[in-house]
């Protein structure tokens, strides 16, 4: 059983580049101590580097399948979060949408909006909204990242300088009250920080597996969020500190109907 579990964890690391302890606990039905022992063994083998709340792969990510596989994780939660996030977007808004599988789900729920402007560095989001009559779509050019088909780098930053946004929708790699919002990739984190600076209202989305996780690169302090949307699997004691900071926290129910 241990070997099978560790091979499954290795497959996840090869596909998406990182794992979260709590998510693995829920997935395999074992204790957090068992998962930490698994990650310690993998770290000794040079396969991972442990971080707070999880581990990141030291091996190349299999980028051609990573995005597809990530879309399969927490699907009911992502749909519920997407519904709640879409309800915060109004006709006439100019919205920056960061890359991610949940933000793509949000984009799909905005297709029938009117007089909406969307700015994104995500090719899947661009394609999702390209044929919508009521939505003007601007795709930021730049260095293409194969893992999630997004752009970054100096060209994307220069393109972004042309715009200001009323709202930003950003997927969260990790979130803690002390370290705020963090992410796993250096180039993308630079652009995400600029997204935050360009936006009047920041809407952060994070399923329960992202709480208590600190990734390598800082995006913004937690109190920079105006809204934080999570799923019903997040314990109140994990999201209450953000309420106390003045962030409006929305707990989305997984059985919420689609728009």
C-alpha positions as CSV (number, residue, x, y, z in Angstrom):
1,X,0.0,0.0,0.0
2,X,2.8,2.4,0.9
3,X,4.6,1.8,-2.4
4,X,1.4,2.2,-4.4
5,X,0.6,5.5,-2.6
6,X,4.2,6.8,-3.2
7,X,4.0,6.0,-6.9
8,X,0.7,7.9,-7.1
9,X,2.3,10.9,-5.4
10,X,5.2,10.7,-7.8
11,X,2.8,10.7,-10.8
12,X,1.1,13.8,-9.4
13,X,4.5,15.5,-9.0
14,X,5.5,14.6,-12.6
15,X,2.2,16.0,-13.8
16,X,1.6,19.2,-11.8
17,X,4.9,19.9,-10.1
18,X,3.7,20.1,-6.5
19,X,1.5,18.4,-3.9
20,X,-0.3,19.6,-0.8
21,X,-0.2,17.5,2.4
22,X,-3.9,18.0,3.2
23,X,-5.0,17.1,-0.3
24,X,-3.0,13.9,-0.2
25,X,-4.5,13.1,3.2
26,X,-8.0,13.5,1.7
27,X,-7.0,11.6,-1.4
28,X,-5.5,8.5,0.3
29,X,-7.4,8.4,3.6
30,X,-4.2,8.4,5.7
31,X,-2.8,10.7,8.4
32,X,-0.8,13.8,7.7
33,X,2.1,12.1,9.5
34,X,2.1,9.3,7.0
35,X,2.1,11.7,4.1
36,X,5.0,13.7,5.6
37,X,7.0,10.5,6.0
38,X,6.3,9.7,2.3
39,X,7.6,13.2,1.3
40,X,10.6,12.9,3.6
41,X,11.6,9.7,1.9
42,X,11.1,11.3,-1.5
43,X,13.2,14.2,-0.4
44,X,16.0,11.9,0.6
45,X,15.8,10.3,-2.8
46,X,16.2,13.8,-4.4
47,X,12.7,13.7,-6.0
48,X,11.1,16.6,-4.1
49,X,11.9,19.7,-2.1
50,X,9.6,20.0,0.9
51,X,7.9,23.4,1.6
52,X,5.4,24.5,4.2
53,X,2.2,22.4,3.7
54,X,3.6,20.2,0.9
55,X,6.4,19.6,-1.6
56,X,7.5,20.7,-5.0
57,X,9.1,18.4,-7.6
58,X,12.8,18.6,-8.4
59,X,12.2,16.8,-11.7
60,X,10.8,18.1,-15.0
61,X,7.1,18.5,-15.2
62,X,5.3,16.6,-17.9
63,X,3.8,19.8,-19.3
64,X,1.7,18.3,-22.1
65,X,-0.6,16.6,-19.7
66,X,-0.4,18.8,-16.6
67,X,-3.1,21.2,-17.5
68,X,-5.6,18.5,-18.5
69,X,-4.9,16.6,-15.3
70,X,-5.2,19.6,-13.0
71,X,-8.7,20.3,-14.5
72,X,-9.8,17.0,-13.0
73,X,-8.9,17.8,-9.4
74,X,-11.7,19.1,-7.1
75,X,-14.1,19.5,-10.0
76,X,-17.3,20.1,-7.9
77,X,-15.5,22.6,-5.7
78,X,-14.1,24.4,-8.7
79,X,-17.5,24.7,-10.3
80,X,-19.0,26.1,-7.0
81,X,-16.1,28.6,-6.6
82,X,-16.5,29.6,-10.2
83,X,-20.2,30.3,-9.8
84,X,-19.6,32.5,-6.7
85,X,-16.8,34.4,-8.5
86,X,-18.9,34.9,-11.7
87,X,-21.6,36.5,-9.5
88,X,-19.1,39.2,-8.5
89,X,-18.5,40.3,-12.1
90,X,-20.9,42.9,-13.5
91,X,-21.7,43.9,-17.0
92,X,-19.4,46.8,-18.0
93,X,-16.5,45.6,-15.8
94,X,-12.9,45.4,-17.1
95,X,-11.6,42.2,-15.7
96,X,-8.1,40.8,-15.5
97,X,-8.2,37.0,-15.3
98,X,-5.1,35.1,-14.3
99,X,-4.4,31.6,-15.7
100,X,-5.7,28.4,-14.1
101,X,-8.2,25.7,-14.4
102,X,-10.6,27.3,-12.0
103,X,-10.3,30.7,-13.7
104,X,-11.1,29.0,-17.0
105,X,-14.3,27.6,-15.4
106,X,-15.1,31.1,-14.3
107,X,-14.6,32.4,-17.8
108,X,-17.0,29.8,-19.2
109,X,-19.6,31.2,-16.8
110,X,-19.2,34.7,-18.1
111,X,-19.9,33.9,-21.8
112,X,-23.3,35.5,-21.8
113,X,-22.3,38.8,-20.2
114,X,-22.7,42.1,-22.0
115,X,-20.2,45.0,-22.4
116,X,-17.5,43.1,-20.6
117,X,-13.8,43.6,-21.2
118,X,-11.5,40.7,-20.3
119,X,-7.7,41.0,-20.2
120,X,-5.8,37.7,-19.7
121,X,-2.5,36.0,-20.3
122,X,-4.2,32.6,-20.6
123,X,-4.7,31.1,-24.1
124,X,-7.5,28.7,-22.9
125,X,-9.4,31.6,-21.4
126,X,-8.9,33.7,-24.6
127,X,-10.2,30.9,-26.7
128,X,-13.2,30.3,-24.4
129,X,-14.4,33.9,-24.7
130,X,-13.2,34.7,-28.3
131,X,-16.6,34.1,-29.9
132,X,-18.7,35.9,-27.3
133,X,-20.5,38.9,-28.8
134,X,-20.7,40.8,-25.5
135,X,-17.1,40.4,-24.5
136,X,-14.0,42.3,-25.7
137,X,-11.0,40.0,-25.1
138,X,-7.4,41.2,-24.9
139,X,-4.7,38.5,-24.8
140,X,-1.3,39.6,-23.4
141,X,1.5,38.5,-25.6
142,X,4.8,37.1,-24.2
143,X,6.8,34.0,-23.5
144,X,4.4,31.0,-23.7
145,X,4.4,28.6,-20.7
146,X,3.5,25.2,-21.9
147,X,2.3,23.8,-18.6
148,X,-0.9,26.0,-18.5
149,X,-0.7,27.7,-21.9
150,X,-0.1,31.2,-20.4
151,X,2.2,34.0,-21.3
152,X,4.7,35.9,-19.1
153,X,7.9,37.9,-19.4
154,X,8.7,41.4,-20.5
155,X,6.4,41.5,-23.5
156,X,3.4,40.5,-21.3
157,X,4.4,43.2,-18.8
158,X,4.6,45.8,-21.6
159,X,1.2,44.8,-22.9
160,X,-0.3,45.0,-19.4
161,X,1.0,48.6,-19.0
162,X,-1.7,49.7,-21.5
163,X,-4.5,48.6,-19.2
164,X,-6.3,49.2,-15.9
165,X,-8.9,46.9,-14.5
166,X,-11.9,47.2,-12.2
167,X,-11.5,43.6,-11.0
168,X,-8.9,40.9,-10.9
169,X,-9.7,37.2,-10.6
170,X,-6.6,35.3,-9.4
171,X,-6.1,31.6,-8.6
172,X,-4.1,31.1,-5.4
173,X,-1.2,28.7,-5.2
174,X,-0.9,29.1,-1.5
175,X,-2.3,31.3,1.2
176,X,-1.6,32.0,4.9
177,X,-2.4,35.0,7.0
178,X,1.3,35.7,7.6
179,X,2.8,35.2,4.1
180,X,-0.3,36.2,2.2
181,X,-0.8,35.0,-1.4
182,X,2.1,33.0,-2.9
183,X,2.8,31.1,-6.2
184,X,5.2,28.5,-7.6
185,X,6.7,30.0,-10.7
186,X,9.0,33.0,-10.8
187,X,8.1,34.5,-14.2
188,X,4.4,34.2,-13.7
189,X,4.6,35.6,-10.1
190,X,6.1,38.8,-11.5
191,X,3.1,39.3,-13.8
192,X,0.6,38.4,-11.1
193,X,2.1,41.1,-8.8
194,X,1.6,43.6,-11.6
195,X,-2.0,42.3,-12.1
196,X,-2.7,43.2,-8.4
197,X,-1.3,46.7,-8.8
198,X,-3.4,47.3,-11.9
199,X,-6.7,46.3,-10.3
200,X,-9.2,48.1,-8.1
201,X,-10.7,45.0,-6.6
202,X,-8.9,41.7,-6.1
203,X,-10.9,38.4,-6.1
204,X,-8.8,35.5,-4.9
205,X,-10.0,31.9,-5.4
206,X,-8.6,29.0,-3.4
207,X,-10.0,25.5,-2.7
208,X,-9.4,24.0,0.7
209,X,-6.1,22.5,-0.3
210,X,-4.4,25.9,-0.7
211,X,-4.8,27.1,2.9
212,X,-1.8,26.9,5.1
213,X,0.5,26.5,2.0
214,X,3.4,28.9,1.4
215,X,4.8,28.7,-2.1
216,X,8.2,30.2,-3.0
217,X,7.2,33.5,-4.7
218,X,5.2,36.3,-3.0
219,X,2.2,37.8,-4.8
220,X,0.6,40.1,-2.3
221,X,-0.3,40.4,1.4
222,X,-3.5,38.7,2.4
223,X,-5.3,41.9,3.3
224,X,-4.9,43.1,-0.3
225,X,-7.7,40.8,-1.2
226,X,-11.2,42.3,-1.4
227,X,-12.8,38.9,-1.8
228,X,-11.7,35.4,-1.0
229,X,-13.7,32.5,-2.4
230,X,-13.3,29.0,-1.1
231,X,-15.2,25.8,-1.0
232,X,-17.2,24.2,1.9
233,X,-14.3,21.8,2.6
234,X,-12.3,24.7,4.2
235,X,-12.6,24.7,8.0
236,X,-13.7,28.0,9.5
237,X,-10.6,28.3,11.6
238,X,-8.6,28.5,8.4
239,X,-10.5,31.3,6.7
240,X,-11.6,33.2,9.8
241,X,-8.2,35.1,10.1
242,X,-8.9,36.6,6.6
243,X,-12.4,37.7,7.7
244,X,-10.7,39.4,10.7
245,X,-8.5,41.3,8.3
246,X,-11.5,42.7,6.5
247,X,-11.5,40.4,3.5
248,X,-14.9,39.3,2.4
249,X,-14.9,35.5,2.5
250,X,-17.4,33.5,0.4
251,X,-17.8,29.8,1.1
252,X,-19.2,28.2,-2.0
253,X,-21.3,25.0,-1.7
254,X,-20.4,22.2,-4.1
255,X,-24.0,21.5,-5.1
256,X,-24.5,25.1,-6.3
257,X,-26.2,25.2,-9.7
258,X,-24.4,26.5,-12.7
259,X,-25.3,29.8,-14.3
